[in-house]
Amino acid sequence: MTLIERLIAALALAAPGDLLPGDLHDSVASLEPLREAAVLVAITDRPDPGVLLTERRHDLRVHGGQIAFPGGRIDDGENAEQAALREAWEEIGLDPAKVHVVGQADHYRTVTGYGVTPVVGIVPPDIELKANPHEVADWFEAPLAFLLDPANQQRRTAHFRGRERSYFEIDWNGRQVWGATAAMIVNLTKRLQWN
């Protein structure tokens, strides 16, 4: 069974009990309604699959410079899949018709008040993409096996809003994947371990 096939099978399982719930589970902000968002976990269909990631523009007010899956807020009348595909089209020019959606991963609450649904899709290898300069500084493909390897998922701590918080960080070729994006990758890893 290939890694992609294992991941698809893992998405169909009931959620394992040790998933990371999100950043708001212990704060007063968790009582406020979440703003719903979706991201596309776009996996390239090749013998050694990769994952498409973006580097947000550094001058953006929110999450500037961060590595992230393509994604954003769910608009009125949209579901998570539609929003993830729309955002990937807007951010990196990924044609929705070229994405084979295989399922949704586990909802994740961010410290900034978003409830994010990761939508997992398979895309052709070497697809032509172009970063939208209004939102994205660059895009790249990181090896799926590297991202899903627990040895590469380092737990870190930092002070945020007056308290120490822990988070995960994955360093690939000098690019730091951290925060909610890394946590969603860790959750995918945990699902695979149950498969």
URHUVEN-V727505 format. One record per residue. N is the residue number from 1. RES is the residue in one small letter. SS is DSSP state (h for helix, s for strand, l for the rest). D_CENTER is the distance of its C-alpha to the mean C-alpha in Angstrom with 2 decimals. Layout:
N:RES:SS:D_CENTER, N:RES:SS:D_CENTER
This chain:
1:m:l:23.53, 2:t:l:20.88, 3:l:h:17.46, 4:i:h:16.03, 5:e:h:18.76, 6:r:h:18.07, 7:l:h:14.41, 8:i:h:15.73, 9:a:h:18.46, 10:a:h:16.34, 11:l:h:14.43, 12:a:l:17.99, 13:l:l:19.05, 14:a:l:19.56, 15:a:l:17.09, 16:p:l:18.32, 17:g:l:19.78, 18:d:l:18.06, 19:l:l:14.46, 20:l:l:13.23, 21:p:l:14.01, 22:g:s:12.74, 23:d:l:14.61, 24:l:l:17.32, 25:h:l:19.03, 26:d:l:21.96, 27:s:l:22.60, 28:v:h:24.77, 29:a:h:21.93, 30:s:h:20.62, 31:l:h:23.71, 32:e:l:22.72, 33:p:l:21.05, 34:l:l:17.34, 35:r:s:16.31, 36:e:s:14.09, 37:a:s:11.06, 38:a:s:8.67, 39:v:s:5.79, 40:l:s:6.68, 41:v:s:5.68, 42:a:s:9.09, 43:i:s:11.18, 44:t:s:14.55, 45:d:s:17.58, 46:r:l:19.66, 47:p:l:21.48, 48:d:l:19.02, 49:p:l:15.70, 50:g:s:13.07, 51:v:s:9.51, 52:l:s:9.57, 53:l:s:8.19, 54:t:s:10.07, 55:e:s:12.27, 56:r:s:13.21, 57:r:l:16.98, 58:h:l:18.62, 59:d:l:20.95, 60:l:l:18.57, 61:r:l:19.60, 62:v:l:16.23, 63:h:l:13.57, 64:g:l:15.82, 65:g:l:15.18, 66:q:l:11.74, 67:i:s:9.31, 68:a:s:6.12, 69:f:l:4.46, 70:p:s:7.64, 71:g:s:8.23, 72:g:s:10.70, 73:r:s:13.41, 74:i:l:14.86, 75:d:l:18.40, 76:d:l:21.51, 77:g:l:22.24, 78:e:l:18.75, 79:n:l:16.72, 80:a:h:12.94, 81:e:h:13.30, 82:q:h:15.58, 83:a:h:13.56, 84:a:h:10.42, 85:l:h:13.10, 86:r:h:15.11, 87:e:h:12.61, 88:a:h:11.82, 89:w:h:15.63, 90:e:h:16.32, 91:e:h:14.13, 92:i:h:14.76, 93:g:l:17.37, 94:l:l:15.67, 95:d:l:18.33, 96:p:h:17.18, 97:a:h:20.18, 98:k:h:18.79, 99:v:s:15.71, 100:h:s:16.66, 101:v:s:14.45, 102:v:s:14.86, 103:g:s:13.43, 104:q:s:11.14, 105:a:l:9.48, 106:d:l:10.37, 107:h:l:10.50, 108:y:s:9.62, 109:r:s:12.06, 110:t:l:11.68, 111:v:l:14.85, 112:t:l:15.26, 113:g:l:15.87, 114:y:s:12.96, 115:g:s:12.11, 116:v:s:8.62, 117:t:s:8.59, 118:p:s:5.93, 119:v:s:8.43, 120:v:s:9.07, 121:g:s:11.62, 122:i:s:14.02, 123:v:s:15.36, 124:p:s:18.64, 125:p:l:18.92, 126:d:l:20.09, 127:i:l:19.29, 128:e:l:20.52, 129:l:l:18.07, 130:k:l:18.94, 131:a:l:17.13, 132:n:l:18.31, 133:p:l:20.24, 134:h:l:20.12, 135:e:l:16.41, 136:v:s:15.14, 137:a:s:17.18, 138:d:s:15.91, 139:w:s:13.51, 140:f:s:13.59, 141:e:s:12.95, 142:a:s:12.43, 143:p:s:14.02, 144:l:h:12.13, 145:a:h:15.01, 146:f:h:14.75, 147:l:h:11.15, 148:l:h:12.16, 149:d:l:15.50, 150:p:h:16.17, 151:a:h:18.63, 152:n:h:16.07, 153:q:l:14.15, 154:q:s:16.55, 155:r:s:17.14, 156:r:s:18.31, 157:t:s:20.05, 158:a:s:20.72, 159:h:s:22.82, 160:f:s:21.27, 161:r:l:23.49, 162:g:l:26.31, 163:r:s:24.84, 164:e:s:23.26, 165:r:s:19.68, 166:s:s:17.83, 167:y:s:14.31, 168:f:s:12.78, 169:e:s:12.82, 170:i:s:12.48, 171:d:s:14.96, 172:w:s:15.08, 173:n:l:18.09, 174:g:l:18.32, 175:r:s:14.81, 176:q:s:13.34, 177:v:s:9.67, 178:w:s:10.07, 179:g:h:9.82, 180:a:h:7.14, 181:t:h:4.33, 182:a:h:7.12, 183:a:h:8.06, 184:m:h:5.50, 185:i:h:6.57, 186:v:h:9.94, 187:n:h:10.08, 188:l:h:9.74, 189:t:h:12.41, 190:k:h:14.47, 191:r:h:14.56, 192:l:h:15.79, 193:q:h:18.39, 194:w:h:19.83, 195:n:l:20.27
